[in-house]
C-alpha cells in the first residue's frame, strides 16, 4: 500500500513540473477564434470612420478658408 502511495505521489509531482513549452504558447496566440470575423469588421469600420472624419475636417477647413476670403 505504501508503495502505491509513493508511486502516485511521484506521478503527481512529475506531471506538475510547471514548465510550459514555448511552442505551445506561440500556437495559442496564433489560433483563430470565433470572434475574429467580428473584430475584423470592427477594425474596418474604425478605418472607414477615420477616413470620413479626415474628409469632414478637410471640407470644414475649405469652408473656413472660403468664408474668410469674402
CORMOLIN-V173680 format. One line per field, one symbol per residue. psi: psi as a letter, one per 30 degrees, with the letter a starting at -180 (. if undefined). A space follows every 50 residues. Layout:
psi->???
This chain:
psi->eeeeeeeeeeeeeefhffkkkeeeeeeeffkklffeeeeeeeeeeeeeee eeeeeeeeeeeeeeeeeff.
